[in-house]
Amino acid sequence: MRHHAVITGMACGLVALLVAACGTVSPPAAVTTGAVPLPVPSGVAVGAAAVAGSTPLGGQCAPLSDVAPTGPLPAPGYMPAGSTMARIQARGYLVVGVDQTTRYFGYRDGQGNLVGFDDDVARQVAKAIFGNKPNAIHFVVITSAQRIPDVQNGTVDLVADNMTITCDRLKLVAFSSDYYNAGMTILVPSNSGVTSVSQLGGQRVCAAHATTSINEIGQLVPHPIPVSVQNWTDCLVLLQQGQVAAISTDNSVLVGLQNQDPDTVIPKTAPFTCEPHGLAMSRDPAKRDFVRFVNGVLEQMRTDGQWLKLYTHWTGKTQLGPQSPPPPQYNVAVEQTCSWP
């Protein structure tokens, strides 16, 4: 989530200090300067505290070189000796950080399985290393705030979690080529009358902590009040409680939240940012071969129809509309434009 361009059945206890009962209601009145702050539970922050510690917007881009795939992929089970992929193969499984609260992209189904578009893209990487071995991938459930630290400390080999490629993040992790474009918009109660983010000045707008969405909210004019939480489902609870007027983040996240609460709506306007998503990996030069390998997997998915098959399976009946796989742009830090249906 960049400057360019969940579960309704959760217990009300998360926000018990804020409200008394569940149910989607009209948005709260605008918060005026000098208003007494409401008490908030652990994990919820309002105003400047919501933005503190999150990913900054902008920054000087320094794209990584030598990340384009070099020739065809090695056969599954036969990774080059000494390579990062060979070490993963020897371990017996790929470790991937994923979300569990973003319907269609990374969430738990009715049987508790981790599923979604991002998860299936990661499964294609594991398949390229191991072949058709169902236990060759281990998912680690993480929050948005854990994505970069878990890559940096080696907890995961890869993060597949609705993560926008930004200049500042490129200083901390390596990214694959852009594999999906999203864009920020808003989710509001159906009876709110809100059709544009420009109507939310002085009102609380929610996003997950350590995302660029929360920073974007803080910079919007006419100045909504950012509210940050740990997970996107927490935002939905706050919206249902009337403690925030809207949720604002990538449309890829919002379509899943809207699906869980029919009393909410995403206004039918084009997103106001462009969010190129990448798979995050280590910046360690000794692991650059893995970045090239993952880019090779994504290129194979673009050309053999697998990308379109997965995208259509997960999002074909949503408000997102059709999309083609973004063309690869290696050694380019950030895509500049998105096309919306």
Secondary structure, 3 states (H helix, E strand, C coil): CCCCCCCCCCCHHHHCCCCCCCCCCCCCCCCCCCCCCCCCCCCCEECHHHHCCCCCCCCCCCCCCCCCCCCCCCCCCCCCCCCHHHHHHHHCCEEEEECCEECCCEEECCCCCEECHHHHHHHHHHHHHHCCCCCCEEEEECCHHHHHHHHHCCCCCEECCCCECCHHHHCCCEECCCCEEECEEEEEECCCCCCCHHHCCCCEEEEECCCHHHHHHHHCCCCCEEEEECCHHHHHHHHHCCCCCEEEEEHHHHHHHHHHCCCEECCCCCCCCCEEECCEECCCHHHHHHHHHHHHHHHHHHHHCHHHHHHHHHHCCCCCCCCCCCCCCCCCCCCCCCCCC
